[in-house]
Amino acid sequence: MYAQVIVDVPTYHVDRPFDYRVPAKFASIIEPGMRVHVPFGRRPVLGFVVGLSSTTEVPQKKLKPITALLDLEPVITSELLALAKWLKHETICFEIDALQVMLPSALRAKYEKIIEIVPGAILDERLQSYFDDKTQVKIEVFEQAHVLAEVKKAIQQQQVRLKTVIKQRGTVKEQRYVQIGTHTEIEQALQQVNKRAKKQIQLLHWAKQHAEQVYLPQKVLDDSATSLSVLQAVVALGGLQFVQKEVLRDPHQNSVEQTSNHTLTSEQQMATDAIHDALKQKKATTFLLQGVTGSGKTEIYLQTIEQALQQGKQAIMLVPEISLTPQMTERFRGRFGNQVAVMHSGLSVGEKFDEWRKIQRGEVQVVVGARSAVFAPFTNLGLIILDEEHESTYKQEDTPRYHARDVAIWRSEYYQCPVVLGSATPALESYARATKGVYTLLQLTKRATNQALPVVDVVDMREELRQGNHSMFSTILIEAIRERLTKKEQMVLFLNRRGYSSFVMCRDCGTVVQCVNCDISLTYHRSQEHLRCHYCGHEQAVPTQCPACESDRIRYFGTGTQKVEEELYRLFPEARVLRMDVDTTRKKGAHEKILSAFGRQEADILLGTQMIAKGLDFPNITLVGVLSADTTLHLADFRASEKTFQLLTQVSGRAGRHDKEGQVIIQSYTPEHYAIDLAKQQHYETFYTQEMQMRRLAGYPPYFYIALIQIAHEEVWQAQDYANHVADYLRHQLPHVRIIGPAAAQISRLQNRYRYQCLIKYKIEPNLIPVLHQLIALYRAEWQKKGVHLTVDLDPSMI
């Protein structure tokens, strides 16, 4: 038997299956989708079995055997193997990258280099001292001691050898339990025990009443009123024994109350019936569920998933932000109990591993999670839901550059089940497909509680400046905050920027302190008193003098969440403020902790960035303040207006969701812009019509598809030269397609590499993907070794 194996070596020349001989001991066990250790060149690597055959075209003397089988059951299903091939083609990535993205990081290989003493070899004293009494030592020990030259010499003299060891990143968690013996074993122990050992006898009599049971050690000690030393003595006698048992890590911080179905409105019922019909008929229908904020989309998700479970099917529920996962998970656990698993980046490696194994073993029927949860290894999918489907976080920015929506639709066609894309403000591409009948449109025009949408006031901050108000808060917002504090109601203040100030500038010469690796200004973070690049992570102290003119007139410009928090305490010393941004949510469980505290009304104001703009549902929030509506509006991005409209509509929907009236105050320096004006009125269709006209005139999606080719090099002239080669190649190969560029990227230098890009605009171009594959092949064969980085992104989220 021969196995076709995709090896864990992400390079162009090995991006294909390799044949390996299956040893007789594995022949009855091995299946496609299992992980194996195989020799590749001079080192062992991890591989994935993608096929089995009784024949091979490889000469027998060149065939190598599989070294080890890592799984007893496939970790990747036959469906996901097929999906990996589709991802490889559609997103132009290596097949190994597509396979790896489907697994939790715990199952990915960790390669360790070890220096091992050759048996019988005698080392000089200095080198021997690093081994101590061991025969193997990690190579890092020698690197840190700067003695690699001596190690290399010892290798040449065959005194030591270099070995590569493959380890799994995650481990099964085990806990010590006490296994109580049989009646016979306990009787034998009673005969052997010293008659003066009263406590041991007491423990054995207790054990007799619980024969063949398994308990935690503490439970045994508490129930038998004995100590650990007594327990250990009885274990030595043989009446009881310690055993290691696997335990699953629990990512849930708290218990939840069980909930029941709510009565649906007529609009909700119509939407639920349509999805239910597709479920019953096993139709791969894509529904676009467009409903105003607070219209009860989550209840539709819950009830349609319940219908899928009643049919013996499984369901995937995707949310865009990690901050939404705790709230959404609680609602799902409240409805479906232990049938729910959670998958998102906030979990530890071990927790992700355990949640994934619960899914793989069929112990749960519902997965709630962020983007990567779309690859949950279910084998009987009945429903896939993407909440806030317009969010850019559903698109992966690293290879493989997939969009969760496209993967969900592929899986729905495989299982012949419906997909639901839900949003108050759908992506223009999704709404356009719905109007053309590619998707089925379901609409909710009213809030589930029949509560009116909040009153929205747009404040012209230019007028505030003219009236002498230089504060970051308008007069109307200050009064509204004061009123809510008096009424003991809660508020959400939204600012799309973290840190203290957006940049540091010299008032004398105008120099802005920039990152040494990227063409981007550094952001000032007051809590650590330093400047940080949000792209490459570079940090440095705040300069006391201008690096250009040596002036000491260094000042902070722009407003960040830390600065707003400070100003709030100055204006309202009695206010209790919780700040939620990337800096305050770095620690595990921080999202849940902050939101739970706010839910318990331990704070009056929740101040935050984009992560608080959507999904929050708290009955006591009556005021939402948007401090700067223009932050996303003036980005060099064709989706800037759409993102602004979506963000303002979403954040406005956090107010007045229950029995109290809501108010929204939006501060802007361009209040007349149609994205801001129509967000105030929550007129999605009007915005859609106007934005579509702009897209048609400019030739952008959904009227055209786009692809972005980016070229980077440490030398600016090299980057430009190779970008010209790319543009010429594409124009020659795709004469009917519009090629724009090459031009410098929006951030022209990142991590010490200069970046140029070409934009491809096309409608239907069957040759596009084959040509891009040829371009990638040319790059990998010739350009890569010259220090060029080339990436291809089909349907980029930003250009």
Secondary structure, 3 states (H helix, E strand, C coil): CEEEEEECCCCHHHCCCEEEECCHHHCCCCCCCCEEEEEECCEEEEEEEEEEECCCCCCHHHCCECCEECCCCCCCCHHHHHHHHHHHHHCCCCHHHHHHCCCCHHHCEEEEEEEEECCCCCCCHHHHHHHCCCCEEEHHHHHHCCCHHHHHHHHHCCCEEEEEEEEECCCCCEEEEEEECCHHHHHHHHHHCCCCCHHHHHHHHHHHHCCCCEECHHHHHHHHCCCHHHHHHHHHHCCEEEEEEECCCCCCCCCCCCCCCCCCCHHHHHHHHHHHHHHHCCCCCEEEEEECCCCCHHHHHHHHHHHHHHCCCEEEEECCCCCHHHHHHHHHHHHHHHHEEEECCCCCHHHHHHHHHHHHCCCCCEEEECHHHHHCCCCCEEEEEEECCCCHHHECCCCCCCEHHHHHHHHHHHHCCCEEEEECCCCHHHHHHHHCCCCEEEEECCCCCCCCCCEEEEEEHHHHHHCCCCCCCCHHHHHHHHHHHHHCCEEEEECCCCCCECEEEECCCCCECECCCCCCECEEECCCCEEECCCCCCEEECCCCCCCCCCCCEEEECCCHHHHHHHHHHHCCCCCEEEECCCCCCCCCHHHHHHHHHHCCCCCEEEECHHHCCCCCCCCEEEEEECCCCCCCCCCCCCHHHHHHHHHHHHHCCCCCCCCCCEEEEEECCCCCHHHHHHHHCCHHHHHHHHHHHHHHHCCCCCCEEEEEEEEECCHHHHHHHHHHHHHHHHHHCCCCEEEEEEEEEEEEECCEEEEEEEEEECCCCCHHHHHHHHHHHHHHHHHHHCCEEEEEECCCCC
